[in-house]
């Protein structure tokens, strides 16, 4: 999978979004909302994602941290 053509197929979903930033001139950083995601998914013939299906890790409350046996 080293050809540009293969990468374009693999990541074509993300070509539908405008990056908000870049890192090292070759890594694109996207901030994608649920509404944008579903717009693109509809256009690609994919099922929409429901709001409760898409839990972002930032939405979760931090729980108690478990210590490993070595740290005790």
C-alpha positions as CSV (number, residue, x, y, z in Angstrom):
1,X,0.0,0.0,0.0
2,X,2.7,2.5,-0.8
3,X,1.2,4.1,-3.8
4,X,-0.6,7.5,-3.6
5,X,-3.6,5.9,-5.3
6,X,-4.1,3.4,-2.5
7,X,-3.8,6.1,0.2
8,X,-6.4,8.2,-1.6
9,X,-8.9,5.3,-1.5
10,X,-8.1,4.6,2.1
11,X,-8.5,8.2,3.3
12,X,-11.0,9.6,0.8
13,X,-13.6,10.1,3.5
14,X,-11.4,12.9,5.0
15,X,-11.1,14.7,1.7
16,X,-14.6,15.9,2.3
17,X,-13.5,18.1,5.3
18,X,-11.3,21.2,5.4
19,X,-8.4,20.9,7.9
20,X,-8.2,23.4,10.7
21,X,-4.4,23.1,11.0
22,X,-1.4,21.2,9.8
23,X,1.6,19.6,11.5
24,X,4.9,19.4,9.7
25,X,3.3,20.5,6.5
26,X,2.0,17.0,5.7
27,X,-0.3,16.0,8.6
28,X,-3.8,17.6,8.4
29,X,-5.7,18.2,11.6
30,X,-9.5,18.1,11.3
31,X,-12.2,19.1,13.8
32,X,-15.3,17.3,12.6
33,X,-18.7,17.8,14.0
34,X,-21.4,15.2,14.1
35,X,-23.5,17.2,11.6
36,X,-20.6,17.3,9.2
37,X,-19.9,13.6,9.7
38,X,-23.5,12.7,8.9
39,X,-23.6,15.0,5.8
40,X,-20.6,13.3,4.4
41,X,-21.8,9.8,5.3
42,X,-25.2,10.5,3.6
43,X,-23.3,11.6,0.5
44,X,-21.3,8.3,0.6
45,X,-24.3,6.2,1.1
46,X,-23.3,5.3,4.7
47,X,-25.7,5.2,7.7
48,X,-25.7,8.2,9.9
49,X,-24.2,8.2,13.4
50,X,-26.6,9.0,16.2
51,X,-25.6,11.4,18.9
52,X,-25.4,8.8,21.7
53,X,-23.3,6.5,19.5
54,X,-20.5,9.0,19.1
55,X,-19.2,9.5,22.7
56,X,-16.0,11.5,22.7
57,X,-13.5,10.7,25.4
58,X,-13.6,14.3,26.5
59,X,-17.3,13.9,27.3
60,X,-16.6,11.3,29.9
61,X,-16.0,12.2,33.5
62,X,-12.7,11.0,34.8
63,X,-13.0,8.1,37.2
64,X,-10.7,6.9,40.0
65,X,-7.3,5.8,38.7
66,X,-6.4,2.2,39.3
67,X,-2.9,1.5,40.6
68,X,-0.9,-1.3,39.1
69,X,0.4,-4.0,41.4
70,X,4.0,-2.6,40.9
71,X,3.0,0.9,42.1
72,X,1.5,-0.4,45.4
